């Protein structure tokens, strides 16, 4: 997954409004499962189902969360980012 890929968008009320293919690959949920979910519920479920979900995360994986203007509304973008792993 290239750095800067938009994983998902969250609206002002905290609901997932877009769920991209990279998010499906990273989190293991389809767009149908994720869109409309509150981010809080989503995070709780990720934590509760952590073992299965964590297997898809690399130690080098990172995400960036940035505000973005869409029309007259602010949405939150979650972007793929990668940390350099040094040993």
C-alpha positions, 0 to 999 in steps of 0.5 A, spaced: 500 500 500 503 506 497 504 512 502 498 517 502 493 512 500 486 514 503 484 508 507 477 512 510 473 518 511 470 520 517 464 525 517 463 530 523 459 526 527 464 520 527 461 516 522 465 512 516 463 515 510 468 512 505 472 506 506 477 504 500 480 498 498 487 499 502 482 499 508 479 493 506 486 490 506 489 493 512 483 492 517 479 486 514 472 489 513 469 490 507 466 497 505 459 494 506 461 492 513 464 499 515 461 505 512 456 508 517 459 505 523 461 510 528 469 510 529 468 509 536 464 502 535 469 501 530 475 501 534 472 498 540 470 492 535 478 492 533 480 491 540 475 486 542 477 482 535 484 484 536 488 477 535 485 476 528 485 484 526 492 485 528 495 479 524 494 483 518 498 489 521 505 490 519 510 493 525 512 498 520 505 500 518 502 507 520 496 511 519 496 519 518 489 522 520 488 529 517 482 534 516 480 535 509 474 540 507 469 537 503 464 542 500 462 546 506 464 540 511 470 538 515 471 530 514 477 526 517 482 522 512 485 516 515 491 516 510 496 510 509 503 512 512 509 507 513 515 508 518 522 506 517 524 500 521 531 501 523 535 495 527 
